Amino acid sequence: MVNWSGGALPGPPLQKMKHVLVLGCLVLCACTSARLSHDEARKKIAEIGRSNLVPDAIEIRRIVSQTDTQAIAEATITLAFQFKRDAPNAEWRIQAVRLGDRDWISLDEILAGINEGRRRTTTDAMRKLAEAVEKYRSSNGSLPKATDIVGLTDILHPKYMSDLVREDGWGNPIIYAVTGPSAFRLVSHGADALPGTRDDIVVSSGSTAGQ
């Protein structure tokens, strides 16, 4: 969960705003047998991307759950946002973001990184879904009789897959289609949500390809 509420450096054509980034469900692997402390969580967050954040820029709100190997921390991080507009009367837009004392990062670069992460997550999830379909076929001699992702996962979960996977990383339903007597295809339309573009992610009977 990320909440944006402004933030920029002063100076024309920049606009002053306070910005707080709320990181929800930040998973930190425990490196020792001890429970994760607020200080350890703050230290790990400060090291993200070698940002060299100062301690005052990070506030650990709470550690909401822990096991011996994982912990979830909620934190706020102060960022700087650079604003720009093409003319004095034009609308302001975000041009770049800075974390800690690092160089400015363009918004396009940040969004590209986010989409790449979502693509990897979606591909992994679709592979697990395809493996569950294969398990069902091995056990029952045929593919699941479903016309959409909801019907498919109702059949597969929880017997053939432990995690319920229905949407891609952009919040759109994964498409399931039977393409032959023993063949199927799973499709995500990716970041642009448009069919038949290079953003598409396709898993066909266990094999993965990007179109």
PyMOL commands that set and color helices and strands:
alter all, ss='L'
color gray80, all
select helices_A, chain A and resi 38-46+48-50+55-57+107-140+149-156
alter helices_A, ss='H'
color red, helices_A
select strands_A, chain A and resi 20-29+58-66+70-78+80-84+93-98+105-106+175-180+183-188+201-204+207-210
alter strands_A, ss='S'
color yellow, strands_A
deselect
rebuild
show_as cartoon
